[in-house]
Each structure stands twice: as structure tokens, then as C-alpha cells.
Amino acid sequence: MAFRLKFSTRALRETGEAQEWYELQSPGLGEEFITAMELQLKRLEQAPLLYAEAIPNVRRALLPRFPYGLFYVMRGNLIYVLAVLHDARNPNRWPKSR
């Protein structure tokens, strides 16, 4: 089955914020963050059930090299990315924050 990706407005905003922060830390690091995210998204498209549920019905795929997780739900052939959160944030609180 071919899966499609869709991002929430929140996930897009959080991705941009993380990229900007990493770029300020070291030029080029923001692009490396995006590359790591793209790699994980390709893996998600291939095998979305590979990743465990972090909270009921919401799965989390960790990014390689960066302390971030992609939180997503599956709806038919759609993978809907809800949030892109730093590992230090409590996933049980993310639906209420920001």
C-alpha cells in the first residue's frame, strides 16, 4: 500500500523553528536537520507501523542524529504528522501546548 504524508500547521511550524534554531547554532546544521527529517519520512512512507505508539493511537518516529520525534496518526493510506517535538518535551502534554 502506498502511503501519503500530510502535515499539520503545527508540525510545519515546529519544523521551521527547529531548523532555524539549529542553523543559528552552526551554519548548515539546519539543513542537516531537514535531511534527517526527510530520511525518517521516507522510512515512514515505507513502514509506518514499525514505530510504537507514544500515546494511544499516536505513533512516534525518532529522527536520526537529532533529539526530535515525529508524532503521527494513520488514517487509511494517509500518514498525518501532528507534531515535531524535542525529546525533552512530554508527549502527554503536547496536544495542549502551543
Secondary structure, DSSP 8 states (H G I E B T S, - for coil): ---EEEE-HHHHHHHHHHHHHHHHHSTTHHHHHHHHHHHHHHHHHH-GGGS-EEETTEEEEE-SSSSEEEEEEEETTEEEEEEEEETTS-TTTTTT--
